[in-house]
């Protein structure tokens, strides 16, 4: 036996409060009857039932309250495994984790804006199998295709620059790896959603075109940042800015959103490009583009589930309430 909402047991304090209120009401009623005359004569005149009747009704109502509170805590038992199914496209999110994503021409920085877009994207991809590829100087699969979107959100929130290494930015490598991840049997629609500022320090974005075509995936690109650009802050382990990044010549590095590169990549693959600001609007449109005319279904994950037992307590409460209704409220005439 387990309880799904154990915090609701705190409502049990209402029972002693109700007992105190009933006791106070009975005492006050007794004082009023005594002030009006002989209590027994008054009860006979009003055809009031005996004291046992009022006490029984109070006990039944208190038991109804207790059963209702325990039922609200949702007792569960009977552990079993269930399999979920998903309906939707296969989607791989390609997330730029290079140092330039710390630039603050998006609020509060490019990576945070990208995470907000991803969160909005996942809300619109319920029922889809979604994977995650991160890239810096090289690309790596951070999550295979999964229908566990909550777990995927946690993985995305934990991803940060410096996790993959070496330093750099290989946009093409990330997209190519996503294409290979989507190359699997089945006729489900497939899509790659790339979130990046477009800076390409290694590799060749055009080299990813063949991988996209082989996987038959749609490519949606969300550009993060601004064409005007910004400096790259150097942040310590506590998130405190220690300065800005400089190149070998001692010049301050300024990073820009490379929209031309990203538009060219989208054009070569028949995909689409849109600048994203972290509000989630671009992600919503990317999700609609990824879904297309999907009709597929996929096996989901296995979940531990418990059988609910609250309905027994609900039935008990109804039974007690029915019994209370039959307790006499008036004595014999």
N, C-alpha and C positions, 0 to 999 in steps of 0.2 A: 504494500500500500504506500502511495506517495500522494503529495498534495501539490497541485499545479499553482495555487494561489495561497500559500501558507500565511502571507502577511495579513490576509483578511480575518484570521483568527483574533486579531486585536478587537474586532467588533464584538467579541464575547463579553466585553465589559458592559455592553448594553443590558445584559441579563440581570446582573446585580443592581444596575440602575433602575430597571423596570420593577424588580422586586421591592426596592426602596420606595418607588413611586406608588405601587399598589398598597404597601403597608401604610404609607402616609395617607392615602386616600381612604382606606378603611378606618383609620383612627379618626380622621376628620368627620367621616360620615357617622361614626358612633357618637362623637361629641354633639353633632347637630341633632341626632335622634334623641339623645338624652336631654338636650335643651328644650325639645318640643314636647316631651312627656315620656310616657312609658314606651321604651323601644319595642317591646314585644307586641303591645297593642297597636303601635304604628305599623309594624310589619304585617300584622293580620289585616289591618284596614287596607293597606296597599297591596295585599296579596303577594308580598315579597317572598322569594324562596328562602330556605334555610341557609345558614352560613356555609354549609358543606358545598352548596351549589356554586356560590361565588368563588370559593377556594378551588374547586375543581376546574372551573372555567379559567381561572388565573394560571393554574398549573399547566393546563393544555396550551394556553397561549404562549407561555414561557417555553414550552417544549417545541412549539412551532417556530419560535424565534431561534432557538438553538439549532434546530434542524436546518433552517434556512441559512444560517451563518456557516455551518459546517458544509452545507452544499455549495455555497459560494466559493469556499476554499478548494473546490473541485477535487475530491478524492479520486485517485486513479489506480488501476491495478491491471495485471495481465499484459506484461511486456510482450510486444510482437514486432516483427519487421515488416515494413511495407515498402514497396517500390513506387517511386513517382515517375511520371512520364512528362516529357517536355514537348512543346510544339513551337517551332520557330526556326530561324536560320542558325547555322554555325557561324560564329563571329569570333575573330581574334583581334583584341585590342593591342595596338603597338604603341607603347608609351616611351617618350623621350626622357631619359634620366641623365642626360649630359649636364655638365656644370652650368651651361647657358640657361637651363630651365630655372635657375635661381634668380635670374634677372627680374627686376620689379617693375616692368612695364605692363604687368597684369596684377590684379589684387589677390592676395598680398604678393605673390610671385607667379611666374609662369606655371610651375609645377602644381601649385595649389589650385590654380584656375583649371588646369588639365584634369586634376582629380575631381573637381566639381562637375566638369563635363562628363567624365567617366561615370560618376555616380548617377547623373541624370540619364545617361545612355543605358545603364543597367536597369533602371526603373522601366524603361520602354522596351526591354528585351526579355521580360519575364517569359519563361517557357523556352528560351533559347539555350544552346550550349555555347559557352563563351570561354575563350582562352586569353592568356596574357603573355605578351612578349615585351621585354624591356631592352633598351639598348643605350650604350654609351659608345666606347671605342669598338665594342663588339656587341652582338645581340645574344640574348639568352631567353629560353622559355621559362617564365616565372610561374605559370600555371597552365596545365593542359586544358583542353576543352572540358568544361564542367557545367552542370546545371545548378551547382551550389553557388548562387550569385552572392549570398551573404558572405560566405567564406572568401570569395573573390574580392569583394569590397575591402575586406580586412587586409588581403595581400597587397592590393593597390595602395592603400593608405600607408602600408609599411615600406613600400618601395621608395628609394631615395637615391640621389646622385652619389656615386662612389660605391654602390652596392655591387655593380657588375664589373666595371673596370675592363681594360685600361681606360684612362681618360680619353675623351674624344666624342665623336658623334657620327655614327654610321647608320643613316636613315635607311639606305638601300638594304643593308644587312638585316635590319629589323623587319622590313616589309617582306624580304625574301624568305626569312625564317617563318613568318606568319603564313605565307603561301604554302610552304612545305607542311606546316602543321594542319592546314585545311585539306591537304591531299589525302583523302580517305574515302572508302567506298560509301555509296549512297547518293541520293539525288536531292538532298536538302540544299536550299539556297545557302550561299557562302559569302561572307563579307569580311573585309579587313578595315578597321577604323584606326587611322594613324593620327596621333596627337603629338605635334612637334613644332619647334620654331623653324625647322627647315635647314638649320646650319649643317652642312655636310663636310666633315673634316677628314673622313676616311671613306673608302669604298666608292661605289658609283650607283646613284639611285636608279639609273636606267637599267642596271643589271638585274633589278628586281622584277622588271616587267615580265620576263619569261616565267618566273615562278608564279606570278599572279595569274597569268593566262593558263598555266598548267593546272592550277587549282580551280579555275573557273570562278574566281571570287570577284566580287565588286570591291572597289577601293573608295573609301570615303576619307578625305584628309581634312583634319581640323587644325588650322594654323593658330598657334598660341604666341602672343607677343604683339609687337608693333613694328612697322617698317622703320620708324625713327630709331628704335632700339634703346638699350639701356646698358649700364655697366653691370658687371657680375660681382655680387658681394661675396666675400669670403666669410663663411659662417663656422663657428666652433661647434663642439658637440652639444652645447647648451642652447644653440640657436642665436647666439650673440654675434653680430656683424663685427669682424675684426679689421675690415678694410675692403678693397676691391682688387679684382684680378688684374695683373699686369703681364705683358708679353716679355719675351727674352730681352727686348730692347728697353724695357722699363716703361713702355707706354701702356696706359690704361686700356684694357680690352673693352670694346663696346660690341654687343651682340644685337643683331637685328632679325626680325621675322623675314625669312627668305621666301616671299610669296611667289616670285617667279619660278624658283626651283620646284615648289610644291604644285603650282598650276601645271607646269610641264609634265610632272609625274602623273598627275590626274588625267591629263589629256592623252598621254601615251597609253594609259591602261583603260581608257573609256570610263574613268571614275569621275568623282566630283570633289571640288575643293571649296571650303568655306572657312572664313576666319571665326574663331571662337573667343568669347570673352569671359567664360566661366559661369554664365547665367544658365546654361543648360539648353538654350534654344537650338544651338547648332547641333548638339548631341541628339535632341529629339528628331531633328530632320535627318540626321545620319542614321538613326535607328529605323525610321520609315524607309529610307533608301535601302538599308540592309535587309529588311523584311521582304520587300518586293511582293511577289505572289506566292509566298511559301505555303506549302501544304504538308510539310514533313512532320514526322513525329520521331522522338528519340528517347531512348531509355534514360531515366534520370538516376538519382541516387537512392540508396536504401536508407530508410529512417527508422529509428526506434520510436514506437508509438505505444501508448497506454490506453486501455479501455476506460472510458469515463464511468464513474460510479455515482455522480451527483444526482442522477435521476431517481435513485432509490430514496435519497433524502428528500427530494422534492415530493415524491409520492407519500412519504411518511408525513411531511408537513401538511399536505392536502388532507390526508386521513385524519390527523389530529384536529385540523381546522373544522372538518366535517363533524367530528365527534363533539367539538365545543359548541357547534350550532344546535345540537340536540340536548344540551344540558338545560334544564328548566330555568327560565328567567322570571317566572311567576309561580307562586305557590298555589295550593288548592283554594278555591273561592270559599 
